[in-house]
Amino acid sequence: MKPELLPPQQALPDSRGINLYEADASFAALLALYLDPRLHGHLRPHLERMGALAGDELDALAATADRNPPVLHHRTRAGEERQWIERHPSYRRLEEVAFADYGLAAMSHRGGVLGWPEPLPPAAKYALSYVYVQAEFGLCCPLSMTDSLTRTLRKYGEPALVARYLPGLTAQDLDALLQGSMFMTEQGAGSDVGGVVARAVKDGEAWRLYGEKWFCSNADAGLAMVLARPDGAPPGTKGLALFLLPRVLPDGSANSYRIVRLKDKLGTRDMPSGEIVLEGARGFLVGDPGRGFVQMTDMINLSRLSNGMRAAGMMRRSLTEALFVARNRIAFGRRLIDLPLMRRQLLKIMLLAEAARSVMFQAALELERADAGDDEARRRVRILTPLLKFRACRDARRATGDAMEVRGGCGYIEEWSDPRLVRDAHLGSIWEGTSNVVALDVMRAIRRERALEALQPALEAMAPEGAFGDALRAAIARAAAFAAKVARDRDDAHARQAATGLYYAAAAAILASEGTRLAATGDARRLLLAALVLEHRLNTRDPLQPAAPEAPFADLLLPETPVALSQANQLVKK
Ligand SMILES: Cc1cc2nc3c(=O)[nH]c(=O)nc-3n(C[C@H](O)[C@H](O)[C@H](O)COP(=O)(O)OP(=O)(O)OC[C@H]3O[C@@H](n4cnc5c(N)ncnc54)[C@H](O)[C@@H]3O)c2cc1C
């Protein structure tokens, strides 16, 4: 080897094997704000183990599963008509870790998961899933569907129906597990769910479902929630009823629906999304037949929150990879991280990733309070959910793409995690409601549920004392006034702009509140992040002037070491 050439492992830094939990310098401290200390202590070893798995075994499995998509079979080799989906063993192992080992789908619904006697709060579930999704995104759809279907069934289902299926839905034994899915979309009914034409026909005491469902992720799940229109019901969403569709009927026979084919997708290639034909399938009515869509909204909202968490996780993975490459790759005789223009790019990825993580944890906290009966919190999580789903999923497209570029040419090569992250990140903005539809839902939450009136004072209370806090409060007020006006005037054309402003105002406030509390233990990094969000996302800037404050921010934040409050205050004042 020529002496001027670095050994290959140094020339191309490879992050395989790093612990994705430990590599994330702020995570442990942040968790202390969102988890009760006893639970935090209990979960720490589980998070560490998940971090080690995600940075190594799960990452390798996800890459293999991505290259070996599921296959739909229609007949046995002996000619028997039977449908099943064959998944690669790597996907099975990913399922084992998520559903069985960690109980991620079960932990909200019963005690005993990970040795904790009670159901775990949303913040704990999202903390663990946030690390898992950094390796594997596709499987997080079945996980979230199982979790959210269980919640909706428990909320609205007849006790006997719940009792029959709850043990399977919350099982950690893969043979006993019943996974969940949601069959809503039809060719003529995507964003406009009111266009659903699938029929529900009364057959004595039972209901039979007929029609086609066009997008069915986790197509062969044991249980699906399905929207269909009972004969004679009115048009639009008001005429839709919600049904639980088991793949296997209580007598052991197969239910009457067929998976016609699987979709060939850009991302989530290892998870089967299919097209379904309902041929008189038996469905169990869930709740009130006139409120099917309203009830389904509960499942959709939980899935949207999970989507936001996944976007935050993918951005964190991208940031961890980009920082790793930047610290270890040499160009022009210097580490990439020492190059001013690169530091600026890294900081931009960090801003998006950290904003999403903070909004995600705040939403998780509000969800827990809402479920305990706090109506103000219910209205806050009602609006934080679409805000996060809309903006974080869009930001994930950009953050994953920008991080791919940090790895240079290798970032475009499928052996590395970057292309998969980019492909998967594009889905978040489409399923569970496109960006337009979800931004319009933010406006609906403001108009119909007075959600902004619950959110704005809470955000303002998070801003610290002093000049920075005043500037932050003013930005929150401006963002809220703009969103309120767009909602009131039904000015749909500006729904995305208004939702974007409100999201970043919320992110800046939550980051500032976290920063103030963590500064007491010696780290004011998140105050600086709040200032960055304010400067780059909420304040007006002249595109023809240098973004002056960035350099010292990058110097302080990129090494990911604690920042003293005095340093933060100096920068924040400027
Ligand atoms: C991989 C994948 C898996 C999926 N899995 C499932 C699943 O398991 N279950 C399920 O039920 N569905 C699933 N979907 C469907 C998904 O939720 C829909 O594709 C999505 O909601 C959009 O509906 P659509 O495709 O009919 O698009 P359309 O509704 O036709 O939208 C087309 C465009 O019009 C825009 N638009 C629509 N209404 C408005 C408006 N009022 N103002 C401005 N713009 C508007 C949209 O933003 C979009 O850009 C999946 C989709 C994908 C890609």
The ligand as an SDF file (V2000), in Angstrom:
LIG
                    3D

 53 58  0  0  0  0  0  0  0  0999 V2000
  -47.3290    2.3360    0.7010 C   0  0  0  0  0  0  0  0  0  0  0  0
  -48.7000    2.7590    1.0760 C   0  0  0  0  0  0  0  0  0  0  0  0
  -49.3780    2.0610    2.0390 C   0  0  0  0  0  0  0  0  0  0  0  0
  -50.6760    2.4230    2.3790 C   0  0  0  0  0  0  0  0  0  0  0  0
  -51.3440    1.6850    3.3240 N   0  0  0  0  0  0  0  0  0  0  0  0
  -52.6380    1.9650    3.5800 C   0  0  0  0  0  0  0  0  0  0  0  0
  -53.3840    1.1490    4.4960 C   0  0  0  0  0  0  0  0  0  0  0  0
  -52.8560    0.2300    5.1020 O   0  0  0  0  0  0  0  0  0  0  0  0
  -54.6860    1.4170    4.6830 N   0  0  0  0  0  0  0  0  0  0  0  0
  -55.3120    2.4460    4.0480 C   0  0  0  0  0  0  0  0  0  0  0  0
  -56.5030    2.6390    4.2650 O   0  0  0  0  0  0  0  0  0  0  0  0
  -54.6360    3.2370    3.1780 N   0  0  0  0  0  0  0  0  0  0  0  0
  -53.3220    3.0240    2.9350 C   0  0  0  0  0  0  0  0  0  0  0  0
  -52.6150    3.8180    2.0550 N   0  0  0  0  0  0  0  0  0  0  0  0
  -53.3410    4.8500    1.3320 C   0  0  0  0  0  0  0  0  0  0  0  0
  -52.9750    6.2690    1.6950 C   0  0  0  0  0  0  0  0  0  0  0  0
  -53.4180    6.5860    2.9780 O   0  0  0  0  0  0  0  0  0  0  0  0
  -53.5620    7.1610    0.5890 C   0  0  0  0  0  0  0  0  0  0  0  0
  -52.8410    6.8850   -0.5960 O   0  0  0  0  0  0  0  0  0  0  0  0
  -53.5100    8.6170    0.9450 C   0  0  0  0  0  0  0  0  0  0  0  0
  -54.3770    8.9130    1.9990 O   0  0  0  0  0  0  0  0  0  0  0  0
  -53.8630    9.5010   -0.2720 C   0  0  0  0  0  0  0  0  0  0  0  0
  -55.0270    9.0810   -0.9100 O   0  0  0  0  0  0  0  0  0  0  0  0
  -55.0280    8.8720   -2.4900 P   0  0  0  0  0  0  0  0  0  0  0  0
  -53.9060    7.9590   -2.8380 O   0  0  0  0  0  0  0  0  0  0  0  0
  -56.3860    8.4570   -2.9170 O   0  0  0  0  0  0  0  0  0  0  0  0
  -54.6920   10.2940   -3.0820 O   0  0  0  0  0  0  0  0  0  0  0  0
  -55.7490   11.4400   -3.4210 P   0  0  0  0  0  0  0  0  0  0  0  0
  -56.7400   11.5450   -2.3210 O   0  0  0  0  0  0  0  0  0  0  0  0
  -56.2630   11.2300   -4.7960 O   0  0  0  0  0  0  0  0  0  0  0  0
  -54.8050   12.6970   -3.4170 O   0  0  0  0  0  0  0  0  0  0  0  0
  -54.0820   13.1510   -4.5550 C   0  0  0  0  0  0  0  0  0  0  0  0
  -53.5120   14.5240   -4.2450 C   0  0  0  0  0  0  0  0  0  0  0  0
  -54.5710   15.4380   -3.9830 O   0  0  0  0  0  0  0  0  0  0  0  0
  -54.3240   16.1560   -2.8100 C   0  0  0  0  0  0  0  0  0  0  0  0
  -55.5800   16.5380   -2.1620 N   0  0  0  0  0  0  0  0  0  0  0  0
  -56.6210   15.7550   -1.8100 C   0  0  0  0  0  0  0  0  0  0  0  0
  -57.5570   16.4760   -1.1820 N   0  0  0  0  0  0  0  0  0  0  0  0
  -57.1050   17.7490   -1.1220 C   0  0  0  0  0  0  0  0  0  0  0  0
  -57.5990   18.9800   -0.6000 C   0  0  0  0  0  0  0  0  0  0  0  0
  -58.7740   19.0410    0.0170 N   0  0  0  0  0  0  0  0  0  0  0  0
  -56.8660   20.1020   -0.7740 N   0  0  0  0  0  0  0  0  0  0  0  0
  -55.6670   20.0620   -1.3800 C   0  0  0  0  0  0  0  0  0  0  0  0
  -55.1450   18.9360   -1.8810 N   0  0  0  0  0  0  0  0  0  0  0  0
  -55.8440   17.8010   -1.7570 C   0  0  0  0  0  0  0  0  0  0  0  0
  -53.4890   15.2320   -1.9570 C   0  0  0  0  0  0  0  0  0  0  0  0
  -52.7140   15.9740   -1.0260 O   0  0  0  0  0  0  0  0  0  0  0  0
  -52.6350   14.5400   -3.0060 C   0  0  0  0  0  0  0  0  0  0  0  0
  -51.4850   15.3010   -3.2430 O   0  0  0  0  0  0  0  0  0  0  0  0
  -51.3000    3.5060    1.7290 C   0  0  0  0  0  0  0  0  0  0  0  0
  -50.5970    4.2250    0.7680 C   0  0  0  0  0  0  0  0  0  0  0  0
  -49.3140    3.8650    0.4390 C   0  0  0  0  0  0  0  0  0  0  0  0
  -48.5790    4.6480   -0.6120 C   0  0  0  0  0  0  0  0  0  0  0  0
  1  2  1  0
  2  3  1  0
  2 52  2  0
  3  4  2  0
  4  5  1  0
  4 50  1  0
  5  6  2  0
  6  7  1  0
  6 13  1  0
  7  8  2  0
  7  9  1  0
  9 10  1  0
 10 11  2  0
 10 12  1  0
 12 13  2  0
 13 14  1  0
 14 15  1  0
 14 50  1  0
 15 16  1  0
 16 17  1  0
 16 18  1  0
 18 19  1  0
 18 20  1  0
 20 21  1  0
 20 22  1  0
 22 23  1  0
 23 24  1  0
 24 25  2  0
 24 26  1  0
 24 27  1  0
 27 28  1  0
 28 29  2  0
 28 30  1  0
 28 31  1  0
 31 32  1  0
 32 33  1  0
 33 34  1  0
 33 48  1  0
 34 35  1  0
 35 36  1  0
 35 46  1  0
 36 37  1  0
 36 45  1  0
 37 38  2  0
 38 39  1  0
 39 40  1  0
 39 45  2  0
 40 41  1  0
 40 42  2  0
 42 43  1  0
 43 44  2  0
 44 45  1  0
 46 47  1  0
 46 48  1  0
 48 49  1  0
 50 51  2  0
 51 52  1  0
 52 53  1  0
M  END
$$$$
